[in-house]
Amino acid sequence: MKKIFFVLVFLSTAFYSFSQLQSIDNELLTAELQKVYDNWKSPAIAVAIVKDGEIAYEKGFGVLEYGKKQKTDEFTNFAIASNTKEFTSAALAILVDEGRISWDDKVRKYIPWFTLYDPYVSENMTIRDLLCHRSGLETFSGDLIWYGSDYSREEVIKRAQYLEPVYGFREHFGYSNIMFLTAGQIIEYVTDTTWDDFLKYRFFEPLGMTRTNTSIKTNAKLDNVASCHTESDGETVVIPYINWDNIGPAGSINSNVHDMCQWLIMQLNKGTYKSKKIFSTERSDEMWSAQTVMEVSPFTKQLNPSTHLKAYGLGWTLYDYKGYLIVTHNGGYDGMISQTVLIPELNTGFVVLTNSLSMVYMPLMNQLLDYLIDGEITSKWSDYYIRVKAWVDDYDAADRQAWIDARVPNTKPSYELSEYTGIYSSDVYGDVEISIIKGNLYLTMKHTEVYQGKLEHWHFDTFSVKFDKAPSLPEGSVTFIVDKYGKINEMKIDIPNPDFDFTELKLYKQN
């Protein structure tokens, strides 16, 4: 029996080893990645792969800024946005190791004033709940509080009490940046050290991530920094960095693929980097364990038939692909998208950074997964996502045309323009002002400098609006509501986009 056992172990090990990619063919990989880059409008992409504790590949493609000549390389800094979340979870893991907190401690143990819409949830929310998106809030709920606003981290958390949940507590996945911000702030209350400094001294410096930082103010002082881009009227345009410092623990890190390789090596080594233990294997296993069930969408089932299960851990998304556990996260910033991926059973991982809002990161991710798992590398993923993009563009165009077709011609406002002016206030956000500038109504979201624009009459008491300082957002509408006494008492903003729910703001006119 022992002989049979050892023969079976040998055969299974031999098969397992044979099925893996043995080494990276840099020349082949560069040629294939170049093809993907050439097919998409992202000014730059940067890709790096780690394998067996070493950097196996790192390279930049394209330029820092559209229309300019400076090349991207492995040290070019990009905003990694929500890939920040895995750092926040790991920082809290250190505190769990040190016995200073428990994943299941109540949030109010450290932040007594923490309040959400439901008193029971406020009292019973734990650190674990914050880190696995099961607060009951809808995905991206409340993001207009912090995005580009002048609110502090503490003020953002306090305003979350006005967000109405759409799910029961711990009932459903709902991705929440504000809950991750809250988790990061616990570090400050426990250690008397800011989240920013904790990451600097416990991760960036020990791992040699010399160019990684937590603020665009710091990032702006560096050279070799990628510019942000979006597509506007079919053209690639440069857009400015937006300050995300007030949501820091959920999304403010800036880094490059070389630095991120050190992070991936440490993660694959279960919290140890060059013999130095950053956090324990136990904490690593906990962060990579399923906490909140996620839907395997019809799109995913069609795209990846081998994916059967999907969940969110503590700061990571988890799913199966071709029989392997995939530990991953992505990040979407204004004009930049990033992706980190770990394949623990192959001791392999990779990072993709881009400086545009294109889908290019998606074919790159799928292409690299297939290459690293079974050595297959083809152009099929790029071709597939080009078709997906065309479908999405057609859908968006049809949706906009339907909005245009629904416009009622030859109408006029019910009131003089001056009747619409004033301050409209929301508990969630604060004040939005309607004024008259050069004979036109003008909207200003008082706490968000980029959200302002001229209103143009659409029909009846609805006006169109375009935020020129936010070109990634489409044209939307502003509708004024009249009460039973014939007075304008409410305003509704609707700008169709996948990130910010303007309809969540209940804006009432102040006397």
C-alpha positions as CSV (number, residue, x, y, z in Angstrom):
1,M,0.0,0.0,0.0
2,K,2.9,2.4,0.8
3,K,4.4,1.7,-2.6
4,I,1.1,2.4,-4.3
5,F,0.7,5.6,-2.3
6,F,4.1,7.0,-3.2
7,V,3.6,6.0,-6.9
8,L,0.3,8.0,-6.9
9,V,2.0,10.9,-5.2
10,F,4.8,10.9,-7.8
11,L,2.4,10.7,-10.7
12,S,0.1,13.4,-9.4
13,T,3.1,15.6,-8.7
14,A,4.6,15.0,-12.1
15,F,1.3,15.8,-13.8
16,Y,0.8,18.9,-11.7
17,S,4.3,20.1,-12.6
18,F,3.8,19.3,-16.3
19,S,0.6,21.2,-16.5
20,Q,2.3,24.4,-15.3
21,L,4.1,27.0,-17.4
22,Q,7.8,26.3,-16.6
23,S,9.3,29.7,-17.5
24,I,8.3,33.0,-19.0
25,D,9.2,33.5,-22.7
26,N,9.9,37.2,-22.5
27,E,10.2,37.7,-26.3
28,L,6.9,35.9,-27.0
29,L,5.1,37.6,-24.2
30,T,6.3,41.1,-25.2
31,A,5.2,40.5,-28.8
32,E,1.7,39.4,-27.7
33,L,1.2,42.2,-25.2
34,Q,2.3,44.6,-27.8
35,K,-0.5,43.3,-30.1
36,V,-3.0,44.0,-27.3
37,Y,-1.6,47.4,-26.7
38,D,-1.8,48.3,-30.4
39,N,-5.5,47.2,-30.5
40,W,-6.6,49.6,-27.8
41,K,-6.6,53.3,-27.2
42,S,-4.9,53.3,-23.8
43,P,-1.8,55.6,-24.0
44,A,0.1,53.3,-21.7
45,I,0.0,49.9,-20.0
46,A,2.5,48.4,-17.7
47,V,2.6,44.6,-16.8
48,A,4.7,42.6,-14.4
49,I,4.7,38.9,-13.4
50,V,6.2,37.3,-10.3
51,K,6.9,33.6,-10.1
52,D,8.4,31.5,-7.3
53,G,9.4,34.6,-5.3
54,E,11.1,36.5,-8.1
55,I,10.2,39.1,-10.7
56,A,9.8,37.0,-13.9
57,Y,8.7,39.9,-16.2
58,E,8.1,43.6,-16.1
59,K,7.6,46.1,-18.9
60,G,5.9,49.3,-19.9
61,F,4.2,50.0,-23.2
62,G,3.3,53.4,-24.6
63,V,3.7,56.9,-23.3
64,L,3.0,58.7,-20.1
65,E,0.7,61.2,-21.8
66,Y,-1.2,61.0,-25.1
67,G,0.5,63.1,-27.7
68,K,3.9,63.3,-25.9
69,K,7.0,61.1,-26.2
70,Q,8.1,60.1,-22.7
71,K,7.9,56.3,-22.5
72,T,6.3,54.2,-19.8
73,D,8.5,51.7,-18.0
74,E,8.3,49.4,-15.0
75,F,8.8,52.3,-12.6
76,T,6.1,54.6,-14.0
77,N,3.6,55.5,-11.3
78,F,-0.1,55.0,-11.7
79,A,-3.1,55.4,-9.4
80,I,-4.1,51.8,-8.3
81,A,-7.4,53.0,-6.8
82,S,-9.3,50.1,-5.1
83,N,-6.2,47.8,-5.2
84,T,-5.6,49.9,-2.1
85,K,-8.2,47.8,-0.2
86,E,-5.9,44.8,0.1
87,F,-3.3,47.0,1.8
88,T,-5.9,48.2,4.3
89,S,-7.0,44.6,5.1
90,A,-3.3,43.5,5.5
91,A,-2.7,46.5,7.8
92,L,-5.5,45.4,10.0
93,A,-4.2,41.8,9.8
94,I,-1.0,43.0,11.5
95,L,-3.1,44.4,14.4
96,V,-4.9,41.1,14.7
97,D,-1.6,39.3,14.9
98,E,-0.4,41.8,17.6
99,G,-3.6,41.1,19.6
100,R,-4.7,44.7,19.4
101,I,-7.9,44.0,17.5
102,S,-10.1,41.1,16.4
103,W,-11.8,40.8,13.0
104,D,-15.0,40.4,14.9
105,D,-14.6,43.5,17.2
106,K,-17.5,45.9,16.9
107,V,-16.6,49.1,15.0
108,R,-18.0,51.2,17.9
109,K,-15.4,49.7,20.2
110,Y,-12.9,52.0,18.4
111,I,-15.1,54.6,16.7
112,P,-17.9,55.2,19.3
113,W,-19.7,57.8,17.1
114,F,-20.0,55.4,14.1
115,T,-23.6,55.5,12.9
116,L,-25.5,54.0,10.0
117,Y,-29.1,54.3,9.0
118,D,-30.2,51.3,11.1
119,P,-29.4,51.5,14.8
120,Y,-29.0,47.7,15.0
121,V,-26.5,47.7,12.2
122,S,-24.7,50.7,13.8
123,E,-24.3,48.8,17.1
124,N,-23.4,45.4,15.6
125,M,-21.2,46.2,12.6
126,T,-17.8,44.5,12.9
127,I,-14.4,45.1,11.3
128,R,-15.0,41.9,9.3
129,D,-18.3,43.3,8.0
130,L,-16.5,46.5,6.9
131,L,-13.9,44.5,4.9
132,C,-16.2,42.1,3.1
133,H,-19.0,44.5,1.8
134,R,-22.0,43.2,3.6
135,S,-23.3,46.3,5.3
136,G,-26.6,46.3,3.4
137,L,-25.6,49.3,1.3
138,E,-25.9,49.2,-2.5
139,T,-22.7,49.1,-4.5
140,F,-21.0,52.5,-4.6
141,S,-23.7,54.0,-2.3
142,G,-22.5,57.4,-1.0
143,D,-19.5,57.8,-3.3
144,L,-20.7,61.3,-4.1
145,I,-20.0,62.3,-0.5
146,W,-16.2,61.8,-0.9
147,Y,-15.5,61.9,-4.6
148,G,-13.5,65.1,-5.4
149,S,-15.1,66.8,-2.3
150,D,-13.7,68.9,0.4
151,Y,-15.0,66.6,3.2
152,S,-12.5,65.1,5.5
153,R,-12.3,61.3,6.1
154,E,-14.2,61.7,9.4
155,E,-16.9,63.8,7.8
156,V,-17.4,61.3,5.0
157,I,-17.9,58.5,7.6
158,K,-20.4,60.6,9.6
159,R,-22.5,61.4,6.5
160,A,-22.9,57.6,5.8
161,Q,-25.6,57.6,8.5
162,Y,-28.0,59.1,5.9
163,L,-27.5,56.3,3.3
164,E,-30.5,54.1,3.1
165,P,-29.6,50.4,2.8
166,V,-31.2,48.3,0.0
167,Y,-30.3,44.9,1.5
168,G,-30.6,43.3,4.9
169,F,-27.5,43.4,7.2
170,R,-25.0,40.7,6.1
171,E,-27.6,39.5,3.5
172,H,-26.0,40.6,0.2
173,F,-22.8,41.8,-1.4
174,G,-22.7,45.6,-1.8
175,Y,-19.3,47.2,-2.6
176,S,-18.7,50.1,-0.2
177,N,-15.8,52.5,-0.4
178,I,-17.0,54.3,2.7
179,M,-17.0,51.1,4.8
180,F,-13.4,50.5,3.8
181,L,-12.5,54.0,4.7
182,T,-14.0,53.3,8.2
183,A,-11.9,50.2,8.5
184,G,-8.7,52.2,7.7
185,Q,-9.6,54.8,10.2
186,I,-9.7,52.2,13.0
187,I,-5.9,51.9,12.5
188,E,-5.6,55.5,13.6
189,Y,-7.7,55.1,16.7
190,V,-5.9,51.9,17.7
191,T,-2.3,53.0,17.0
192,D,-2.3,56.8,17.1
193,T,-0.7,56.5,13.7
194,T,-2.4,57.6,10.5
195,W,-3.3,55.0,8.0
196,D,-0.9,56.6,5.6
197,D,2.1,56.3,7.9
198,F,1.2,52.8,9.0
199,L,1.4,51.7,5.4
200,K,4.6,53.6,4.8
201,Y,6.4,52.1,7.8
202,R,4.9,48.6,7.8
203,F,4.7,47.9,4.1
204,F,6.3,50.4,1.7
205,E,9.6,50.7,3.5
206,P,10.1,47.0,4.5
207,L,9.2,45.8,1.0
208,G,11.3,48.4,-0.8
209,M,8.3,50.0,-2.5
210,T,10.3,53.2,-2.8
211,R,8.0,55.1,-5.2
212,T,4.7,54.0,-3.6
213,N,2.6,56.6,-1.8
214,T,-0.9,57.4,-0.5
215,S,-1.5,60.9,-1.9
216,I,-1.5,62.6,-5.2
217,K,0.2,65.5,-3.5
218,T,3.2,63.3,-2.8
219,N,2.9,61.6,-6.2
220,A,2.9,65.0,-8.0
221,K,6.5,65.6,-6.7
222,L,7.8,62.5,-8.5
223,D,9.0,62.2,-12.1
224,N,7.9,59.3,-14.4
225,V,4.2,59.6,-13.4
226,A,1.5,58.6,-15.9
227,S,-1.2,61.1,-16.9
228,C,-5.0,60.2,-16.7
229,H,-7.0,59.8,-19.8
230,T,-10.6,59.3,-20.9
231,E,-12.5,59.2,-24.2
232,S,-14.6,62.2,-25.0
233,D,-16.5,62.5,-28.3
234,G,-14.4,59.7,-29.7
235,E,-11.1,61.3,-28.8
236,T,-8.6,60.4,-26.1
237,V,-8.2,63.4,-23.8
238,V,-6.0,64.1,-20.8
239,I,-7.8,64.7,-17.5
240,P,-6.4,66.0,-14.2
241,Y,-5.8,63.8,-11.1
242,I,-8.6,64.1,-8.6
243,N,-7.6,64.2,-5.0
244,W,-8.8,60.9,-3.3
245,D,-7.0,61.5,0.0
246,N,-10.3,61.7,1.9
247,I,-11.1,58.1,0.9
248,G,-7.5,56.9,1.4
249,P,-7.9,53.4,2.9
250,A,-10.3,52.5,0.1
251,G,-8.4,53.9,-2.9
252,S,-5.6,56.5,-2.7
253,I,-2.4,54.5,-3.3
254,N,-0.2,55.3,-6.3
255,S,2.4,52.8,-7.3
256,N,4.2,51.1,-10.2
257,V,4.5,47.5,-11.4
258,H,8.0,47.1,-10.0
259,D,7.0,48.1,-6.5
260,M,3.8,46.1,-6.8
261,C,5.8,43.0,-7.5
262,Q,7.3,43.2,-4.0
263,W,3.8,43.3,-2.6
264,L,2.7,40.3,-4.7
265,I,5.8,38.3,-3.7
266,M,5.0,38.9,0.0
267,Q,1.3,38.0,-0.5
268,L,2.2,34.7,-2.3
269,N,4.6,33.9,0.5
270,K,1.7,34.2,3.0
271,G,2.8,37.5,4.6
272,T,6.6,36.9,4.7
273,Y,9.1,38.9,2.6
274,K,12.8,38.0,2.5
275,S,12.5,36.0,5.7
276,K,10.8,38.9,7.5
277,K,7.3,38.2,8.7
278,I,4.9,41.1,7.9
279,F,1.8,39.2,8.9
280,S,1.1,35.5,9.7
281,T,0.0,32.7,7.5
282,E,-3.2,32.4,9.5
283,R,-4.1,36.0,8.7
284,S,-3.3,35.4,5.0
285,D,-5.6,32.4,5.0
286,E,-8.4,34.4,6.6
287,M,-8.1,37.2,4.1
288,W,-8.3,34.7,1.2
289,S,-11.3,32.9,2.7
290,A,-14.8,33.5,1.4
291,Q,-16.8,35.9,3.6
292,T,-19.6,37.2,1.3
293,V,-21.0,35.2,-1.6
294,M,-21.0,37.0,-4.9
295,E,-23.0,36.2,-8.0
296,V,-21.4,34.4,-10.9
297,S,-23.0,36.6,-13.6
298,P,-24.2,35.2,-16.9
299,F,-21.5,37.2,-18.6
300,T,-18.8,35.4,-16.5
301,K,-20.4,32.0,-17.1
302,Q,-20.2,32.6,-20.8
303,L,-16.7,34.0,-20.6
304,N,-15.2,31.6,-18.2
305,P,-17.2,28.3,-18.1
306,S,-14.8,26.9,-15.6
307,T,-15.8,29.5,-13.0
308,H,-18.4,28.0,-10.6
309,L,-18.0,30.0,-7.4
310,K,-17.2,33.6,-6.5
311,A,-16.9,35.4,-3.2
312,Y,-15.3,38.4,-1.5
313,G,-12.8,37.7,1.2
314,L,-11.2,40.4,3.4
315,G,-10.0,42.9,0.7
316,W,-9.8,40.4,-2.1
317,T,-12.2,38.9,-4.7
318,L,-12.0,35.1,-4.9
319,Y,-13.1,32.7,-7.7
320,D,-12.1,29.5,-9.4
321,Y,-10.7,29.4,-12.9
322,K,-9.5,26.2,-14.7
323,G,-9.4,24.4,-11.3
324,Y,-7.2,27.1,-9.6
325,L,-8.1,29.6,-6.9
326,I,-7.8,33.1,-8.2
327,V,-7.2,35.9,-5.6
328,T,-7.6,39.3,-7.3
329,H,-8.8,42.9,-7.1
330,N,-9.1,45.7,-9.6
331,G,-9.2,49.4,-9.2
332,G,-10.9,52.2,-11.2
333,Y,-9.6,55.8,-10.9
334,D,-10.4,58.8,-13.0
335,G,-8.6,57.9,-16.2
336,M,-6.8,54.8,-14.9
337,I,-7.7,51.1,-14.3
338,S,-5.5,48.5,-12.6
339,Q,-5.7,44.8,-11.8
340,T,-3.7,42.6,-9.4
341,V,-4.0,38.8,-9.6
342,L,-2.6,35.9,-7.5
343,I,-2.6,32.2,-8.4
344,P,-1.4,30.8,-5.1
345,E,-1.2,27.2,-6.2
346,L,1.3,28.2,-8.9
347,N,3.1,30.6,-6.7
348,T,2.5,33.1,-9.4
349,G,0.9,36.6,-9.7
350,F,0.8,39.6,-11.9
351,V,-0.2,43.2,-12.0
352,V,-1.6,45.3,-14.9
353,L,-1.7,49.2,-14.7
354,T,-3.2,51.4,-17.4
355,N,-3.7,55.1,-17.8
356,S,-7.1,55.2,-19.5
357,L,-10.7,54.1,-18.9
358,S,-10.6,51.6,-21.7
359,M,-11.3,47.8,-21.3
360,V,-7.7,47.0,-22.2
361,Y,-7.0,45.6,-18.7
362,M,-9.6,42.8,-19.2
363,P,-8.1,41.1,-22.2
364,L,-4.7,41.5,-20.6
365,M,-5.9,39.8,-17.4
366,N,-7.5,36.8,-19.3
367,Q,-4.6,36.5,-21.6
368,L,-2.1,36.4,-18.8
369,L,-4.2,33.9,-16.7
370,D,-4.3,31.5,-19.7
371,Y,-0.6,31.9,-20.4
372,L,0.4,31.4,-16.8
373,I,-1.9,28.4,-16.1
374,D,-1.5,26.4,-19.3
375,G,0.9,28.2,-21.6
376,E,-1.7,29.3,-24.1
377,I,-1.3,32.8,-25.5
378,T,-3.5,34.0,-28.3
379,S,-5.2,37.2,-29.5
380,K,-8.7,35.8,-28.9
381,W,-9.2,37.8,-25.7
382,S,-8.4,41.1,-27.3
383,D,-10.6,40.3,-30.2
384,Y,-13.5,39.3,-27.9
385,Y,-13.4,42.4,-25.8
386,I,-13.2,44.6,-28.9
387,R,-16.6,43.1,-29.8
388,V,-17.8,43.6,-26.3
389,K,-16.8,47.3,-26.4
390,A,-18.6,47.7,-29.7
391,W,-21.7,46.2,-28.1
392,V,-21.4,48.5,-25.1
393,D,-20.9,51.6,-27.3
394,D,-24.0,50.6,-29.4
395,Y,-26.0,50.1,-26.2
396,D,-25.0,53.5,-24.8
397,A,-25.7,55.2,-28.1
398,A,-29.2,53.6,-28.2
399,D,-29.8,54.5,-24.6
400,R,-28.9,58.1,-25.3
401,Q,-31.0,58.2,-28.4
402,A,-34.0,56.9,-26.4
403,W,-33.5,59.8,-24.0
404,I,-33.4,62.3,-26.9
405,D,-36.5,60.7,-28.5
406,A,-38.4,61.1,-25.3
407,R,-37.9,64.8,-25.3
408,V,-41.1,66.7,-25.7
409,P,-40.6,69.6,-28.2
410,N,-41.9,73.1,-28.1
411,T,-42.2,73.3,-24.3
412,K,-40.9,76.0,-22.0
413,P,-40.2,76.3,-18.2
414,S,-43.2,76.6,-16.0
415,Y,-41.6,79.5,-14.1
416,E,-39.2,82.4,-14.5
417,L,-35.6,81.3,-14.2
418,S,-35.2,83.2,-10.9
419,E,-37.8,80.9,-9.3
420,Y,-35.5,77.9,-9.8
421,T,-32.6,79.5,-8.1
422,G,-31.5,78.8,-4.5
423,I,-29.9,76.2,-2.3
424,Y,-31.1,72.6,-2.5
425,S,-29.8,70.5,0.4
426,S,-29.4,66.8,0.9
427,D,-28.6,65.1,4.2
428,V,-26.3,62.7,2.3
429,Y,-24.3,65.3,0.4
430,G,-25.0,68.8,1.6
431,D,-25.8,71.9,-0.5
432,V,-26.2,72.2,-4.3
433,E,-26.8,75.8,-5.6
434,I,-28.7,76.9,-8.6
435,S,-27.8,80.4,-9.7
436,I,-28.1,82.5,-12.9
437,I,-24.9,83.2,-14.8
438,K,-25.0,85.1,-18.1
439,G,-28.7,84.5,-18.4
440,N,-28.6,80.8,-17.9
441,L,-29.3,78.6,-14.9
442,Y,-26.1,77.2,-13.4
443,L,-25.6,74.2,-11.1
444,T,-22.8,74.1,-8.5
445,M,-22.3,71.1,-6.1
446,K,-20.9,73.2,-3.3
447,H,-18.5,70.6,-1.9
448,T,-17.2,69.2,-5.2
449,E,-15.4,71.6,-7.5
450,V,-15.6,69.5,-10.6
451,Y,-19.3,69.1,-10.5
452,Q,-20.7,72.3,-11.9
453,G,-22.2,73.2,-15.2
454,K,-24.7,75.3,-17.2
455,L,-28.3,74.1,-17.4
456,E,-30.1,74.2,-20.7
457,H,-33.8,73.8,-21.1
458,W,-34.8,70.3,-22.2
459,H,-38.6,70.1,-21.7
460,F,-41.1,71.4,-19.1
461,D,-39.2,71.7,-15.8
462,T,-36.3,69.5,-16.9
463,F,-32.9,70.9,-17.9
464,S,-29.9,69.1,-19.4
465,V,-26.5,69.5,-17.7
466,K,-22.9,68.6,-18.6
467,F,-20.0,68.8,-16.1
468,D,-17.2,70.1,-18.3
469,K,-14.6,69.4,-15.7
470,A,-15.7,65.8,-15.5
471,P,-15.5,64.7,-19.2
472,S,-15.8,61.0,-18.3
473,L,-19.5,61.7,-17.2
474,P,-22.1,61.9,-19.9
475,E,-24.7,64.6,-20.3
476,G,-27.5,64.3,-17.8
477,S,-30.7,66.0,-16.6
478,V,-31.9,68.1,-13.7
479,T,-35.6,68.0,-13.0
480,F,-37.4,70.5,-10.6
481,I,-40.4,69.2,-8.7
482,V,-43.3,71.3,-7.6
483,D,-45.2,70.7,-4.4
484,K,-49.0,70.8,-4.0
485,Y,-48.9,74.5,-3.4
486,G,-47.3,75.2,-6.8
487,K,-43.9,76.0,-5.3
488,I,-40.6,74.4,-6.5
489,N,-39.4,72.4,-3.5
490,E,-37.2,69.6,-4.9
491,M,-34.5,69.0,-7.5
492,K,-33.5,65.6,-9.0
493,I,-30.2,65.1,-10.7
494,D,-29.8,62.1,-13.1
495,I,-26.5,61.4,-14.8
496,P,-26.5,57.9,-16.2
497,N,-23.1,56.2,-15.3
498,P,-22.0,53.0,-13.6
499,D,-20.1,54.7,-10.7
500,F,-22.1,57.6,-9.1
501,D,-25.8,57.5,-8.3
502,F,-26.9,61.1,-8.4
503,T,-30.5,60.0,-7.9
504,E,-29.4,58.9,-4.3
505,L,-29.3,62.6,-3.4
506,K,-32.7,63.8,-2.2
507,L,-32.3,67.6,-2.7
508,Y,-34.9,69.9,-1.1
509,K,-35.0,73.6,-1.6
510,Q,-34.2,75.7,1.4
511,N,-36.2,78.7,2.3
